[in-house]
Amino acid sequence: MAQESVSRTKELIIKIQNAMHAGALPCSDIPIEDIKSCVRGELNVHENTFTAAQFQELGIRFNSFSSRITDGETDASKIDMFIDGMLICLETVSEAVCSLADRKYWSLIHASRLNDPEVAEVIDFVDRRHDVRLLPYDFVDNYMNTPCEVGYDPECGMHYVPYKNRRMYFPEFWDEERISSYFQALMAEQDPYSPHSYQKDGFNIPDNAVIADVGAAEGFFSMDQIDNAKHIYIMDADRDWISALQQTFKNDMDKVDIIFGYVGSESDGEENITLDETFSDIHIDYIKMDIEGYEKSALIGAKNLLSNNDITCAICTYHCREDEKWVTEYLNSLGYKTAHSRGYMCPDWTVESRLNAELRRGVVFGRK
């Protein structure tokens, strides 16, 4: 993710430069100060990638390129020199970050774990690809190279993907390209080999179960379970997804409730809800939870539900560094046996994924 962020900034700056060269953007309209701000932001984010001396030198270089020019400049050659200098600074960041994605560095960080085949497998992937990815496994390529069929429903104005003899709908403003790449990544994420998969022997969903799908997003998990479930409570805090989910499950409303709300540790009677309050009079057999790093808060707000019922659960733990440990210990304290998904995920949206060669378990499972 760090490399992608730098690449996007570089791409935008190059587009501005090309537009100036083509005469489509007057020199006086070049957003000099905005470019400075973007590049300085990238440098600050990646400061820990460098030694103190290296970062100081990079700062001197940045200042030398940017100190003598500001908004309203009309000299094209001066602007060109400034933009080229900014690109050099960004290229330095890219090289520093990406140089860490190799066997030597990752083996150094994980020296005490090299005999663990799951760790060794990830290190091998990083070294071969010279990159850090959320799912560091070759099987992902099989999904990303598989064409995705995207249809359009004029009645609701939404695109959809055929799935499980149903239509998986997406928000109105999503185009076909975005849907296709999202769906491919989604299928890779739930491959049985994936560290994000909700499949785990010994933690299976029983037939005729009452399920809480907490953080449903596009609803694939509920679509997988709808035929065998007794009832599914589908929960999400994004109104765009709620609208799409209502279309996806419009023919299943006899066994589905779609609930909007931010699931956490406290309820305000409006948008903030807890699982304890929501299911105070409802028996739940299974909880799947993926709410972008708010899982701990949601579990605190489900203490009574978890304590007073024999629930099987699958809780995502890759969003935050300490989540696997915290979720495991919390469930254990409530009398649950726990296990984690196979393999590891790399939090590629963080610089730490490269600097610390960070590995996180994707899902913690629990059952009484």
KEKE-3310 file (N, C-alpha, C; in steps of 0.2 Angstrom, whole numbers, plus 5000, padded with zeros to 4 digits):
npx = (5004:5010:5019:5010:5003:5013:5015:5003:5003:5014:5010:4999:5006:5014:5004:4999:5011:5012:5000:5003:5013:5006:4999:4986:4985:4987:5003:5002:4992:4996:4996:5006:5009:5000:5006:5018:5014:5008:5019:5028:5020:5020:5034:5034:5026:5033:5045:5051:5057:5069:5086:5090:5099:5098:5085:5086:5094:5086:5076:5083:5085:5072:5068:5077:5072:5060:5059:5060:5050:5032:5014:5007:5017:5025:5035:5039:5050:5056:5045:5045:5058:5056:5045:5051:5061:5053:5048:5059:5062:5051:5054:5065:5059:5051:5061:5067:5057:5053:5064:5065:5058:5063:5071:5082:5080:5067:5070:5079:5071:5062:5069:5069:5058:5060:5059:5046:5034:5023:5027:5039:5034:5027:5038:5046:5037:5037:5050:5051:5042:5046:5038:5025:5010:4993:4987:4998:5001:5002:4990:4981:4983:4976:4963:4963:4965:4954:4940:4926:4909:4898:4883:4869:4855:4841:4830:4833:4844:4857:4873:4877:4884:4882:4879:4879:4867:4860:4859:4872:4872:4879:4884:4876:4884:4896:4906:4908:4922:4927:4919:4922:4936:4935:4926:4934:4945:4938:4934:4946:4950:4942:4945:4948:4961:4965:4971:4961:4949:4933:4931:4934:4939:4930:4924:4912:4897:4882:4868:4852:4855:4854:4860:4872:4878:4890:4895:4893:4894:4895:4888:4892:4895:4883:4876:4882:4877:4863:4854:4855:4853:4843:4839:4845:4853:4858:4870:4876:4886:4886:4877:4876:4879:4869:4858:4861:4862:4848:4843:4850:4845:4831:4822:4822:4817:4810:4818:4828:4834:4839:4850:4854:4868:4881:4891:4896:4902:4893:4876:4866:4853:4851:4860:4871:4874:4873:4877:4872:4861:4854:4851:4845:4833:4834:4840:4856:4866:4878:4891:4898:4911:4917:4923:4932:4942:4935:4932:4935:4928:4915:4914:4915:4903:4895:4896:4886:4878:4888:4892:4880:4876:4879:4889:4896:4909:4917:4930:4937:4954:4965:4965:4970:4985:4986:4975:4973:4978:4971:4957:4958:4961:4950:4939:4943:4942:4928:4925:4927:4934:4947:4954:4965:4965:4973:4990:4996:4992:4997:4998:4996:4993:5000:5015:5023:5021:5031:5043:5043:5041:5028:5017:5000:4987:4972:4959:4951:4944:4930:4922:4911)
npy = (4994:5006:5008:5009:5021:5031:5029:5033:5046:5050:5048:5057:5069:5068:5068:5081:5088:5083:5088:5102:5103:5099:5110:5111:5115:5130:5137:5146:5140:5129:5119:5122:5123:5114:5102:5102:5100:5087:5079:5082:5076:5063:5060:5062:5052:5041:5042:5034:5025:5028:5032:5044:5053:5051:5055:5068:5073:5070:5079:5091:5091:5091:5104:5112:5110:5116:5128:5140:5143:5145:5146:5152:5154:5157:5152:5140:5131:5132:5127:5114:5109:5110:5100:5089:5088:5085:5072:5065:5065:5057:5045:5041:5038:5027:5018:5016:5010:4999:4991:4984:4972:4958:4942:4942:4953:4950:4938:4941:4949:4939:4929:4920:4912:4905:4891:4889:4883:4891:4904:4903:4901:4913:4922:4917:4920:4934:4937:4932:4940:4952:4961:4967:4960:4960:4947:4936:4925:4914:4908:4918:4925:4917:4920:4934:4934:4929:4931:4942:4942:4955:4962:4973:4980:4989:4992:4995:5002:4997:4989:4971:4955:4939:4926:4911:4907:4918:4936:4947:4962:4979:4996:5010:5019:5012:5007:4995:4991:4993:4985:4972:4970:4971:4960:4949:4950:4947:4934:4928:4931:4922:4910:4892:4891:4903:4915:4923:4916:4910:4897:4883:4868:4860:4871:4873:4879:4876:4866:4874:4886:4901:4916:4929:4941:4951:4966:4965:4970:4967:4955:4942:4932:4929:4925:4913:4906:4906:4897:4886:4891:4895:4908:4924:4938:4952:4964:4980:4996:5005:5014:5014:5000:4994:4997:4990:4977:4975:4974:4962:4952:4953:4943:4935:4939:4933:4925:4934:4948:4964:4975:4992:5000:5005:4994:4991:4994:5001:5008:5020:5021:5024:5026:5019:5003:4988:4971:4964:4971:4971:4957:4953:4946:4936:4920:4916:4907:4908:4919:4929:4941:4956:4971:4981:4984:4987:4977:4973:4982:4979:4965:4967:4973:4962:4954:4948:4941:4932:4925:4919:4910:4896:4899:4898:4906:4918:4929:4943:4947:4954:4968:4976:4977:4971:4963:4949:4942:4949:4946:4932:4930:4936:4929:4916:4919:4919:4907:4900:4889:4892:4895:4899:4905:4897:4901:4918:4936:4951:4967:4977:4991:4998:5006:4999:4986:4983:4989:4982:4969:4963:4951:4945:4936:4931:4927:4923:4910:4904:4893:4885)
npz = (5000:5004:4993:4983:4986:4985:4971:4966:4969:4961:4948:4947:4948:4936:4926:4928:4924:4910:4905:4905:4896:4885:4883:4888:4901:4908:4913:4924:4931:4937:4951:4962:4976:4981:4976:4982:4995:4994:4991:5002:5012:5009:5011:5025:5030:5027:5034:5044:5036:5033:5039:5052:5047:5033:5031:5034:5024:5013:5016:5014:5001:4996:5000:4992:4979:4980:4986:4979:4971:4968:4969:4954:4946:4930:4921:4911:4911:4923:4931:4926:4931:4944:4946:4941:4951:4962:4959:4959:4973:4977:4971:4978:4990:4986:4982:4994:5002:4995:4994:5005:5003:5003:5004:5013:5022:5028:5033:5043:5051:5056:5062:5072:5068:5057:5055:5055:5044:5038:5040:5033:5020:5017:5017:5006:4996:4996:4993:4980:4973:4976:4983:4995:4999:5003:5004:5003:4993:4979:4974:4973:4961:4951:4953:4950:4937:4931:4921:4925:4926:4924:4926:4922:4931:4926:4933:4946:4945:4947:4946:4945:4950:4945:4956:4966:4961:4962:4962:4965:4971:4969:4975:4968:4961:4958:4945:4931:4930:4943:4950:4945:4949:4962:4965:4961:4970:4981:4980:4980:4993:5000:4996:5000:5004:5009:5021:5026:5025:5030:5033:5043:5050:5063:5067:5060:5052:5058:5051:5048:5055:5065:5061:5063:5053:5054:5048:5034:5021:5004:5005:5002:5011:5018:5007:5004:5014:5014:5009:5018:5031:5045:5048:5044:5051:5044:5044:5043:5042:5032:5021:5008:5005:5012:5004:4992:4997:5000:4988:4983:4992:4990:4987:4998:5010:5019:5027:5031:5039:5037:5044:5048:5056:5067:5074:5091:5107:5114:5115:5107:5104:5091:5078:5083:5089:5099:5100:5111:5114:5102:5100:5112:5114:5105:5099:5094:5084:5076:5073:5062:5059:5053:5053:5050:5060:5071:5079:5092:5100:5097:5101:5115:5117:5115:5126:5135:5126:5121:5132:5137:5128:5117:5105:5089:5082:5070:5069:5062:5062:5057:5055:5065:5075:5088:5088:5086:5098:5108:5105:5105:5119:5125:5121:5126:5139:5141:5141:5129:5116:5105:5089:5075:5058:5044:5039:5035:5034:5026:5032:5021:5019:5027:5032:5041:5037:5029:5035:5047:5043:5044:5050:5051:5058:5050:5054:5069:5077:5087:5099:5110)
capx = (5000:5014:5021:5004:5002:5018:5014:4997:5005:5019:5006:4995:5011:5016:4998:4999:5016:5010:4995:5006:5017:5001:4995:4979:4985:4992:5008:5000:4987:4999:4995:5013:5009:4997:5011:5023:5010:5007:5026:5030:5016:5023:5040:5033:5023:5039:5051:5054:5060:5076:5090:5089:5104:5096:5079:5088:5097:5080:5073:5087:5084:5065:5068:5081:5068:5053:5059:5061:5044:5026:5008:5007:5024:5023:5041:5038:5056:5056:5040:5048:5063:5052:5041:5056:5064:5048:5048:5066:5060:5046:5057:5069:5054:5049:5066:5069:5052:5053:5071:5065:5054:5067:5072:5087:5077:5062:5073:5082:5065:5058:5075:5067:5052:5061:5057:5038:5033:5019:5031:5044:5030:5026:5045:5047:5033:5039:5056:5050:5038:5049:5033:5021:5003:4988:4986:5004:5000:5001:4984:4977:4983:4971:4956:4963:4966:4948:4935:4921:4903:4895:4877:4865:4848:4839:4825:4836:4850:4863:4876:4877:4887:4879:4883:4875:4860:4857:4863:4876:4872:4884:4881:4874:4890:4901:4906:4910:4929:4928:4915:4926:4942:4932:4924:4940:4948:4933:4934:4953:4950:4938:4948:4949:4968:4966:4971:4955:4943:4929:4931:4939:4937:4929:4921:4908:4891:4877:4862:4847:4857:4852:4867:4873:4883:4891:4900:4891:4897:4892:4884:4894:4895:4876:4873:4884:4873:4856:4850:4855:4852:4836:4838:4851:4853:4863:4872:4882:4886:4887:4870:4876:4879:4862:4854:4863:4860:4841:4842:4853:4841:4824:4818:4824:4816:4806:4823:4833:4833:4845:4850:4859:4871:4888:4891:4901:4902:4888:4871:4863:4846:4850:4865:4876:4871:4877:4874:4868:4854:4850:4849:4843:4828:4835:4845:4860:4870:4884:4893:4904:4912:4922:4920:4937:4946:4931:4929:4936:4923:4909:4914:4914:4896:4892:4898:4881:4876:4892:4892:4874:4874:4884:4889:4902:4911:4923:4931:4943:4959:4970:4965:4975:4991:4985:4968:4973:4980:4965:4951:4959:4961:4943:4935:4945:4939:4921:4924:4927:4940:4949:4959:4966:4965:4980:4994:4996:4990:5002:4994:5000:4991:5004:5023:5025:5021:5038:5048:5043:5039:5023:5012:4994:4982:4966:4953:4951:4938:4928:4916:4911)
capy = (5000:5012:5009:5011:5028:5034:5028:5037:5053:5052:5047:5063:5074:5067:5070:5088:5090:5082:5093:5108:5102:5099:5116:5110:5118:5135:5137:5149:5136:5123:5119:5121:5122:5107:5097:5102:5097:5080:5076:5082:5072:5056:5060:5062:5046:5036:5045:5029:5020:5031:5034:5051:5057:5050:5059:5075:5074:5070:5086:5097:5090:5093:5111:5115:5110:5119:5134:5146:5143:5145:5146:5158:5154:5156:5150:5132:5127:5132:5122:5107:5108:5109:5094:5083:5087:5082:5065:5062:5064:5052:5039:5039:5035:5021:5013:5014:5006:4992:4987:4979:4966:4952:4936:4944:4957:4947:4932:4944:4951:4933:4924:4914:4908:4902:4884:4888:4883:4896:4910:4902:4902:4920:4925:4915:4924:4941:4937:4931:4945:4959:4965:4964:4960:4958:4940:4934:4918:4913:4907:4924:4926:4913:4924:4940:4933:4926:4936:4943:4944:4960:4964:4979:4980:4995:4993:4998:5006:4995:4983:4965:4949:4932:4922:4906:4907:4925:4942:4951:4969:4984:5002:5013:5023:5008:5005:4988:4989:4993:4979:4966:4969:4969:4953:4945:4950:4944:4927:4926:4931:4917:4903:4888:4891:4909:4916:4926:4911:4908:4889:4880:4862:4860:4878:4874:4882:4870:4867:4878:4890:4908:4918:4936:4943:4958:4969:4961:4973:4965:4950:4936:4926:4927:4922:4907:4902:4908:4891:4881:4894:4896:4915:4928:4945:4955:4970:4985:5003:5009:5014:5011:4993:4992:4998:4985:4971:4975:4971:4956:4948:4955:4937:4930:4943:4929:4923:4939:4955:4969:4980:4997:5002:5004:4989:4993:4993:5005:5009:5026:5020:5027:5022:5015:4998:4983:4964:4962:4974:4969:4950:4952:4941:4932:4915:4916:4901:4909:4926:4931:4948:4959:4978:4986:4986:4988:4970:4972:4985:4975:4960:4970:4974:4956:4949:4944:4936:4926:4921:4915:4906:4892:4902:4898:4913:4919:4936:4945:4950:4957:4975:4980:4973:4966:4960:4941:4941:4951:4942:4925:4930:4938:4923:4911:4921:4918:4899:4898:4886:4896:4893:4904:4903:4895:4906:4925:4941:4957:4974:4981:4998:5001:5006:4994:4979:4983:4990:4977:4963:4961:4946:4945:4931:4934:4926:4919:4906:4902:4889:4882)
capz = (5000:5004:4986:4979:4988:4981:4964:4964:4969:4955:4942:4947:4946:4929:4922:4928:4919:4903:4903:4904:4890:4879:4882:4891:4908:4909:4918:4930:4935:4940:4959:4965:4983:4982:4974:4988:5001:4993:4992:5009:5016:5007:5014:5032:5031:5026:5038:5048:5031:5033:5045:5053:5042:5026:5030:5034:5017:5009:5017:5011:4993:4994:5001:4987:4974:4981:4990:4975:4967:4971:4964:4949:4942:4923:4918:4911:4912:4930:4933:4924:4935:4951:4946:4941:4958:4967:4957:4962:4980:4978:4968:4983:4995:4983:4982:5001:5005:4991:4994:5011:5002:5000:5009:5018:5027:5031:5037:5049:5056:5058:5063:5077:5066:5050:5054:5054:5037:5036:5039:5027:5014:5015:5015:4999:4991:4996:4990:4973:4970:4978:4985:5000:4998:5009:5003:5000:4990:4972:4971:4971:4953:4948:4953:4947:4930:4929:4920:4930:4922:4927:4923:4925:4932:4925:4938:4952:4943:4950:4943:4949:4948:4946:4961:4970:4958:4964:4960:4970:4969:4971:4975:4961:4958:4956:4938:4930:4931:4950:4953:4943:4953:4969:4966:4960:4976:4986:4979:4982:5000:5003:4994:5006:5006:5011:5028:5027:5024:5036:5034:5048:5053:5070:5068:5055:5054:5058:5047:5051:5060:5065:5059:5063:5048:5056:5043:5028:5015:4998:5007:5000:5017:5019:5001:5004:5019:5014:5008:5024:5037:5047:5048:5044:5052:5040:5048:5040:5044:5026:5018:5001:5005:5014:4998:4988:5001:5000:4981:4983:4996:4990:4987:5003:5015:5024:5032:5032:5042:5035:5050:5048:5062:5069:5080:5095:5114:5117:5110:5108:5102:5084:5073:5087:5092:5102:5099:5116:5114:5096:5101:5119:5114:5099:5100:5089:5083:5073:5072:5057:5060:5049:5054:5049:5066:5077:5082:5099:5103:5095:5106:5122:5117:5114:5131:5137:5121:5120:5138:5139:5122:5114:5099:5085:5078:5066:5070:5058:5067:5053:5054:5070:5077:5093:5088:5087:5105:5112:5103:5108:5126:5127:5120:5131:5146:5141:5140:5122:5113:5100:5084:5070:5051:5042:5035:5037:5030:5027:5032:5016:5019:5032:5031:5046:5034:5026:5040:5052:5040:5049:5048:5055:5057:5047:5057:5075:5077:5093:5100:5117)
cpx = (5004:5017:5016:5003:5007:5017:5009:4999:5010:5015:5002:5000:5013:5010:4998:5005:5015:5005:4998:5010:5012:4998:4988:4979:4990:4997:5006:4995:4990:4999:5002:5013:5005:5002:5016:5020:5010:5014:5028:5026:5018:5029:5039:5031:5028:5045:5055:5058:5067:5079:5089:5093:5101:5089:5081:5090:5091:5076:5076:5086:5077:5065:5072:5077:5062:5053:5059:5055:5038:5020:5009:5013:5022:5029:5040:5044:5057:5051:5043:5053:5060:5049:5046:5060:5059:5047:5054:5065:5056:5049:5062:5065:5053:5055:5068:5064:5053:5059:5070:5061:5059:5068:5077:5084:5072:5065:5076:5076:5062:5063:5073:5061:5053:5059:5049:5037:5028:5022:5036:5040:5029:5033:5047:5043:5035:5046:5056:5047:5041:5043:5029:5014:4999:4987:4993:5005:4999:4994:4979:4977:4978:4964:4957:4964:4959:4943:4929:4915:4899:4889:4874:4858:4845:4833:4827:4842:4857:4866:4876:4882:4883:4883:4878:4868:4856:4861:4866:4876:4877:4881:4881:4880:4896:4901:4909:4917:4930:4925:4919:4932:4940:4930:4929:4944:4944:4934:4941:4953:4946:4940:4949:4957:4970:4966:4965:4948:4940:4928:4936:4936:4936:4925:4915:4901:4886:4871:4857:4849:4854:4859:4867:4879:4885:4897:4899:4894:4892:4887:4886:4893:4887:4873:4876:4880:4866:4852:4849:4853:4844:4834:4844:4850:4859:4864:4877:4881:4886:4880:4870:4876:4872:4857:4855:4861:4852:4839:4844:4848:4833:4819:4819:4822:4812:4811:4829:4830:4840:4845:4856:4862:4878:4888:4897:4899:4896:4882:4868:4856:4845:4855:4870:4872:4875:4873:4870:4861:4850:4847:4847:4838:4828:4841:4849:4865:4877:4885:4899:4905:4918:4920:4926:4941:4942:4928:4930:4930:4916:4908:4913:4906:4892:4893:4892:4879:4881:4893:4886:4872:4880:4884:4896:4903:4917:4924:4937:4947:4965:4971:4970:4980:4990:4979:4968:4974:4974:4959:4952:4958:4953:4939:4936:4942:4932:4919:4924:4934:4941:4954:4960:4966:4972:4983:4993:4994:4995:4998:4997:4998:4995:5011:5026:5025:5028:5043:5049:5042:5033:5018:5006:4990:4976:4960:4954:4944:4936:4922:4917:4911)
cpy = (5006:5013:5011:5019:5032:5034:5033:5044:5055:5052:5054:5069:5074:5069:5078:5091:5089:5087:5100:5108:5102:5105:5116:5113:5123:5135:5140:5146:5130:5124:5118:5120:5116:5102:5097:5099:5090:5077:5076:5077:5065:5055:5059:5055:5041:5038:5039:5024:5022:5031:5041:5055:5056:5055:5066:5077:5075:5077:5091:5097:5093:5101:5115:5115:5114:5126:5141:5146:5142:5146:5153:5158:5153:5154:5142:5128:5127:5127:5115:5105:5106:5102:5088:5082:5083:5074:5062:5060:5058:5045:5037:5036:5028:5016:5011:5009:4999:4988:4982:4973:4961:4947:4938:4948:4954:4941:4935:4946:4944:4927:4918:4910:4905:4895:4883:4888:4888:4902:4909:4903:4909:4924:4923:4919:4931:4942:4936:4937:4952:4964:4962:4965:4958:4950:4937:4927:4918:4912:4913:4926:4923:4917:4931:4940:4930:4931:4936:4945:4949:4962:4970:4978:4987:4997:4997:5003:5004:4989:4977:4960:4943:4928:4918:4907:4913:4930:4946:4958:4974:4991:5006:5016:5019:5006:4998:4986:4989:4986:4972:4965:4968:4962:4948:4944:4946:4937:4924:4926:4925:4910:4899:4889:4898:4910:4920:4922:4910:4901:4887:4874:4862:4867:4879:4877:4877:4872:4870:4882:4897:4911:4926:4938:4950:4961:4965:4963:4971:4959:4943:4930:4924:4924:4915:4902:4902:4901:4886:4884:4895:4904:4918:4935:4948:4962:4974:4992:5007:5008:5012:5004:4991:4992:4992:4978:4970:4972:4964:4951:4949:4949:4932:4934:4939:4926:4927:4945:4959:4975:4985:4999:5001:5000:4990:4991:4996:5007:5016:5027:5023:5023:5018:5010:4993:4976:4962:4965:4971:4962:4948:4946:4936:4927:4916:4910:4902:4916:4926:4939:4951:4966:4982:4988:4987:4982:4970:4976:4982:4969:4961:4971:4968:4951:4945:4939:4930:4922:4917:4910:4902:4894:4900:4904:4913:4926:4938:4949:4953:4965:4979:4975:4968:4962:4952:4939:4943:4947:4935:4925:4932:4932:4917:4913:4920:4911:4896:4894:4890:4892:4899:4901:4901:4901:4913:4930:4947:4963:4978:4988:5002:5001:5000:4987:4978:4983:4984:4970:4959:4956:4946:4939:4934:4933:4922:4916:4904:4898:4886:4875)
cpz = (5000:4997:4982:4980:4984:4974:4962:4964:4963:4949:4942:4945:4939:4925:4922:4923:4912:4901:4902:4898:4884:4878:4885:4898:4908:4914:4925:4934:4938:4948:4962:4972:4985:4981:4980:4994:5000:4994:4999:5013:5015:5011:5022:5034:5031:5030:5041:5043:5031:5039:5046:5048:5035:5026:5030:5027:5012:5009:5014:5003:4992:4995:4995:4980:4974:4984:4985:4970:4970:4966:4960:4945:4934:4918:4917:4912:4920:4934:4932:4929:4942:4951:4945:4948:4963:4965:4959:4969:4981:4976:4974:4988:4992:4983:4989:5004:5002:4992:5000:5009:4999:5006:5015:5024:5031:5035:5043:5054:5059:5059:5067:5074:5059:5049:5054:5046:5034:5035:5033:5020:5012:5013:5008:4994:4991:4992:4982:4970:4972:4980:4991:4999:5003:5009:5000:4998:4983:4970:4970:4964:4949:4948:4950:4940:4927:4927:4924:4926:4927:4923:4926:4925:4931:4930:4944:4951:4946:4946:4948:4946:4949:4951:4965:4967:4960:4960:4965:4968:4972:4971:4968:4958:4957:4949:4937:4932:4939:4953:4951:4947:4960:4970:4965:4967:4982:4986:4981:4990:5003:5000:5001:5009:5009:5019:5030:5027:5031:5037:5038:5051:5060:5072:5063:5057:5053:5054:5051:5056:5060:5066:5060:5058:5050:5052:5036:5022:5009:4999:5005:5005:5018:5013:5001:5009:5019:5014:5014:5030:5038:5046:5048:5046:5049:5042:5044:5042:5038:5022:5011:5000:5007:5008:4993:4991:5000:4993:4981:4986:4996:4989:4993:5010:5021:5029:5033:5035:5040:5040:5048:5055:5063:5075:5084:5103:5118:5112:5112:5106:5095:5080:5077:5090:5095:5100:5104:5116:5108:5097:5108:5119:5108:5100:5093:5089:5081:5072:5067:5058:5057:5048:5054:5055:5072:5080:5089:5103:5102:5100:5113:5122:5116:5120:5134:5132:5120:5126:5139:5133:5120:5107:5096:5082:5074:5066:5066:5063:5064:5053:5059:5073:5082:5093:5089:5094:5109:5111:5106:5115:5128:5126:5125:5138:5147:5140:5133:5120:5107:5095:5079:5063:5050:5039:5038:5032:5031:5027:5027:5015:5024:5030:5035:5042:5031:5031:5045:5049:5043:5046:5053:5053:5055:5051:5064:5076:5085:5094:5107:5117)
residu = (MET:ALA:GLN:GLU:SER:VAL:SER:ARG:THR:LYS:GLU:LEU:ILE:ILE:LYS:ILE:GLN:ASN:ALA:MET:HIS:ALA:GLY:ALA:LEU:PRO:CYS:SER:ASP:ILE:PRO:ILE:GLU:ASP:ILE:LYS:SER:CYS:VAL:ARG:GLY:GLU:LEU:ASN:VAL:HIS:GLU:ASN:THR:PHE:THR:ALA:ALA:GLN:PHE:GLN:GLU:LEU:GLY:ILE:ARG:PHE:ASN:SER:PHE:SER:SER:ARG:ILE:THR:ASP:GLY:GLU:THR:ASP:ALA:SER:LYS:ILE:ASP:MET:PHE:ILE:ASP:GLY:MET:LEU:ILE:CYS:LEU:GLU:THR:VAL:SER:GLU:ALA:VAL:CYS:SER:LEU:ALA:ASP:ARG:LYS:TYR:TRP:SER:LEU:ILE:HIS:ALA:SER:ARG:LEU:ASN:ASP:PRO:GLU:VAL:ALA:GLU:VAL:ILE:ASP:PHE:VAL:ASP:ARG:ARG:HIS:ASP:VAL:ARG:LEU:LEU:PRO:TYR:ASP:PHE:VAL:ASP:ASN:TYR:MET:ASN:THR:PRO:CYS:GLU:VAL:GLY:TYR:ASP:PRO:GLU:CYS:GLY:MET:HIS:TYR:VAL:PRO:TYR:LYS:ASN:ARG:ARG:MET:TYR:PHE:PRO:GLU:PHE:TRP:ASP:GLU:GLU:ARG:ILE:SER:SER:TYR:PHE:GLN:ALA:LEU:MET:ALA:GLU:GLN:ASP:PRO:TYR:SER:PRO:HIS:SER:TYR:GLN:LYS:ASP:GLY:PHE:ASN:ILE:PRO:ASP:ASN:ALA:VAL:ILE:ALA:ASP:VAL:GLY:ALA:ALA:GLU:GLY:PHE:PHE:SER:MET:ASP:GLN:ILE:ASP:ASN:ALA:LYS:HIS:ILE:TYR:ILE:MET:ASP:ALA:ASP:ARG:ASP:TRP:ILE:SER:ALA:LEU:GLN:GLN:THR:PHE:LYS:ASN:ASP:MET:ASP:LYS:VAL:ASP:ILE:ILE:PHE:GLY:TYR:VAL:GLY:SER:GLU:SER:ASP:GLY:GLU:GLU:ASN:ILE:THR:LEU:ASP:GLU:THR:PHE:SER:ASP:ILE:HIS:ILE:ASP:TYR:ILE:LYS:MET:ASP:ILE:GLU:GLY:TYR:GLU:LYS:SER:ALA:LEU:ILE:GLY:ALA:LYS:ASN:LEU:LEU:SER:ASN:ASN:ASP:ILE:THR:CYS:ALA:ILE:CYS:THR:TYR:HIS:CYS:ARG:GLU:ASP:GLU:LYS:TRP:VAL:THR:GLU:TYR:LEU:ASN:SER:LEU:GLY:TYR:LYS:THR:ALA:HIS:SER:ARG:GLY:TYR:MET:CYS:PRO:ASP:TRP:THR:VAL:GLU:SER:ARG:LEU:ASN:ALA:GLU:LEU:ARG:ARG:GLY:VAL:VAL:PHE:GLY:ARG:LYS)
# end
